[in-house]
Amino acid sequence: MRTVVCQKNNIAKLSLLSLLAIITFSCNSLKKVADDELLVVKNEILVDSIKINNEELESLIYQKPNTAILGYPLRLNLYNLAKENPDSLYQDWLYRKENRKERLDKFLSPKQVERLGESFLVKGLSVWLKDIGEAPVVLDTSRTRRSLERLSAYYDSKGYFNNSTTYNIDSMGRKQRAKVSYQISLDKPFILDSISNEISSKAIDSLYFINSNNSFIKEGKQFNLDDFNNERERLTEIFRNNGIRNFQESSITFDIIRDTTRLSDDQKMNITLNIGDLRKRGENQVTTSEYKVERINTINVYTDYLSTNTTDSIRTVDYGDYTIYYSDKFQIKPKTLANAIFFKKDSIYRDIDKIRTSRQLNSLNVFKYPNIIFDSDSTGTRTNTNIYLAPKPKYSLGTDFEISRSNLRRLGVGIGASLLIRNIFKGAENLSLSADGAFGLLSSSSFQEDYFTELGGEITLDFPRIWFPFLNTSKIIPNYTLPKTRIAIGTSFQNNIGLDKQTFNTVLGYNWTPNEFIRNTIELLNVQFVRNVNSNRFFNVYRNTYEQLDGIADTYQDNPLVSDFFVTPEGETNPVLIIPEGTRGFINAVQDRSLATSSTDFTEVSRIEERRVRLTENNLIFASNYTLNKNNRNGIADNSFYQFRFKVESAGNLLSGLSNIIPFNEDEDGDLLVFGVPFSQYIKTEFDFVKYWDLSRSNVLAARSFFGIAIPYGNSDNIPFVRSYFAGGSNDNRAWFPYSLGPGSTSAVNDFNEANLKLAFNLEYRFPVVGDINGAIFADAGNIWNVFDDVENPDATFNGISSLKDIALGSGFGLRYDFTYFLFRLDLGFKTYNPAEVPSKRWFRDYNFANSVLQIGINYPF
């Protein structure tokens, strides 16, 4: 039997390899390249005889080689599969044999024969292959010369005005293929010598000299056109943030003159900075006027300017520096608006105040995008500020629907609804009410019923300020950082899911965003109570654990002390432990030493009972945490950036402190009880770093590293299941299913393997394939371990540097389809290094399709 299986596996592998070989060698890259043409296969840029790898330079070349995936020109070969003239080929086939058309006309009808020529298989397939494919890049020397002009202009912008360019075509010893070498000789760069200025407006002149030290243009620097653009942007920002509201960037020009009085090889340049007056275009002419510093005069806020109901009475409220107009239809507290507006009467106009005002008004989630209009007086030194706001609908209803299937759920249907009530207390407070439910059929026979249900709901109140009793936080956390307070209360109930958990949680949290790159979150209070309704069902749910216990118990089934704990299922010959009476009785007999067992069996049974107690006990988590998120990404198109997340969480300290004042009850282990439940006490911290590199032509290399540890102490010997770590899954190590990897070198002995220390490292190369389909090659490393808790299994615990040998490695490839708003992902992972195997068989033991793992995910894993 084993020989047959091996032969079948070999045949399958040979068939796959043969298919790949046929696909590879049947595609001819030169199929649509004429005999007198050359296919561009490589570009090379040599600057002063040194090879340069620079994406910015490469982007200037008009003709780039056809894209390739791991060196294979897939899109080119797809294009080559398309027929050039499918219409004429069809007509040729139709009339090639005498009477063929007449027979088809009688069999199908003339109209259907005509439609056959337009069908997908005849014409549409070729059109589709051309659309997703890529035409061969045939060498065009006129475009090569234009590329040289671009490269020359690029180095002109860097100060090498005397550069010279040429190109060379190398066949590389291959038929009809060409490598194009672009060769640039730079010569000496030009250097900035004297720098002078001509500034028309007095206000501009004084602002310029106050801020001249930070100029990008300085004597002795090499000429660089980017410096001039950066200086123009720098000055514009300075002027607009110091009262010159209407400053035009086009007012800044530079005169760049080569100094001809020096020796010919002394390449110096004299720079004159010109800042002209304000230009205004009228109907027939353009006028100029001197720039002046403007101060804020009146500030008017129209809270419902889109209201068309003329019967609404308009009211006016003066609050501080602001005059607020509102109707009976919409009202909001003046203080809320004042906290969101950063203009102050008689203050100098600043562009940053306008940006912050728009950002904060948007963040309230009460108004549509604000419209801020300025109106200067006749002197040009005072400006009236008018802020027009249109309220969003007070009520917003959202719904969602999903269908799911898993190894436990044969079919699941989920529905949810949410109601958002805006400005509920007239201070931009937003109340959200949400409810969701899931219903379906079970795949497992562990329960008497074959269905499951899960119901949940949450009430959330957000308001745009940091609320903290008896403390004014606005000086610590300014309003322009978009401060928010969130209060949430939620619950969920499960039936026929696991141990039928009931969860109650409440959160008091704050977040603020100093800028678009940093976000701070504090959860001052995060309370979660988890109640396991059917803890007696533990061995029904955790089948691996049950099978371990039942395997140990088989040795002792004839002992009269435990024989009553077994039953022989119908149709079976081997007795098994009864759940829960038998499992409970056998464990008690082992632990109280009434049943004589080996030391190994005693240890294993004790570990099983320890896990059962930990996973079935109710949890009370009374925690506080802080999270910092930081990144430097400039827009969604930026593929060279990093993301960093740091989180620290502490649980149980407040309750532990209160125990010194309030006498809490204790259980038999000496743990303090709150509402009859031992509260959790631990410290937990996480570091998560992601880095992206843009390699060129939509090829991206992404890396991630993660470290997390949770240390129990005081009232706890372990970490609650809901706060522990697991390994495996579509966003982790993709060669393992979720919860199936670790801890340490253990071989997934439990149904849900978790621990309190985690290391993870991911590397992924992403590249375009065809159209909206992208590909990826990845390597995932990591594992989980127990540390500083009550787990004693040496294979599952972290014991220093030597435990790093238990880091698992998975590798594989994946496909992604970009739907614009989200990305659908398929990843196939292979176990490359499996620490659960014996040391001599850890590498590539299960590296085959039969043991691969298919992961489905939405969006990128990191």
KAMOVEN-V558579 format. One record per residue. BURIAL is I if it has 24 or more other C-alpha atoms within 12 Angstrom, else O. Layout:
BURIAL / BURIAL
This chain:
O / O / O / O / O / O / O / O / O / O / O / O / O / O / O / O / O / O / O / O / O / O / O / O / O / O / O / O / I / I / I / I / O / O / O / O / O / I / I / I / I / I / I / I / I / I / I / O / O / O / O / O / O / O / O / O / I / I / O / I / I / I / I / I / I / I / I / I / O / O / O / O / I / I / I / I / I / I / I / I / I / I / I / O / O / I / I / O / O / I / O / O / O / I / O / O / O / O / O / O / I / O / O / O / O / O / O / O / O / O / O / O / O / O / O / I / I / O / O / O / O / I / I / O / I / I / I / I / I / I / O / I / I / I / I / I / I / I / I / O / O / O / O / I / I / O / I / I / I / I / I / I / I / I / I / I / I / I / I / I / I / O / I / I / I / I / I / O / I / O / O / O / O / O / O / I / I / I / I / I / I / I / I / I / I / I / O / O / I / I / I / I / I / O / I / O / I / O / I / O / I / O / I / I / I / O / I / I / O / O / O / O / O / O / I / I / I / I / O / O / I / I / I / I / I / O / O / I / O / O / I / I / O / I / I / I / I / I / I / I / I / I / I / I / I / I / I / I / I / O / I / I / I / I / O / I / O / I / O / O / O / O / O / O / O / O / I / I / I / I / I / I / I / I / I / I / I / I / O / O / O / O / O / O / O / O / O / O / O / I / I / I / I / I / I / I / I / I / I / I / I / I / I / I / I / O / O / O / O / O / O / O / O / O / O / O / I / O / O / O / I / I / I / I / I / I / I / O / I / I / I / I / I / I / O / I / I / I / I / I / I / I / I / I / I / O / I / I / I / I / I / I / I / I / I / I / I / I / I / I / I / I / I / I / I / I / I / O / O / I / I / I / O / I / I / I / O / O / O / I / I / I / I / I / I / I / I / I / I / I / I / I / O / I / O / O / O / O / O / O / O / O / O / O / O / O / O / I / I / O / O / I / I / I / I / I / O / O / I / I / I / I / I / O / O / O / I / I / I / I / I / I / I / I / I / I / I / I / I / I / I / I / O / I / O / I / I / O / O / O / I / I / I / I / I / I / I / I / I / I / I / I / I / I / I / I / O / O / O / O / O / O / O / O / O / O / O / I / I / I / I / I / I / I / I / I / I / I / I / I / I / I / I / I / I / I / I / I / I / I / I / I / I / I / I / I / I / I / I / I / I / I / I / I / O / O / O / O / I / I / I / I / I / I / I / I / I / I / I / I / I / I / O / I / I / I / I / I / I / I / I / I / I / O / I / I / I / I / I / I / O / I / I / I / O / I / I / O / O / O / O / I / I / O / I / I / O / O / O / O / O / O / O / O / I / I / I / I / I / O / O / I / I / I / I / I / I / O / I / I / I / O / O / O / I / O / I / O / O / O / I / I / O / I / I / I / I / I / I / I / I / I / I / I / I / I / I / I / I / I / I / I / I / I / I / I / I / I / I / I / I / O / O / O / O / O / O / O / I / I / I / I / I / I / I / I / I / I / I / I / I / I / I / I / I / I / O / O / O / O / O / O / O / O / O / O / O / O / O / O / O / I / I / I / O / O / I / I / I / I / I / I / I / I / I / I / I / I / I / I / I / I / I / I / O / O / O / I / I / I / I / I / I / I / I / I / I / I / I / I / I / I / I / I / I / I / I / I / I / I / I / I / I / I / I / I / I / I / I / I / I / I / I / I / I / I / I / I / I / I / I / I / I / I / I / I / I / I / I / I / I / I / I / I / I / I / I / I / I / I / I / I / I / I / I / I / I / I / I / I / O / O / O / I / I / I / I / I / I / I / I / I / I / I / I / I / I / I / I / I / I / I / I / O / I / I / I / I / O / O / O / O / I / I / I / I / I / I / I / I / I / I / I / I / I / I / I / O / O / O / O / O / O / I / I / I / I / I / I / I / I / I / I / I / I / I / I / O / O / O / O / I / O / I / O / I / I / O / O / O / O / I / I / I / I / I / I / O / O / I / I / I
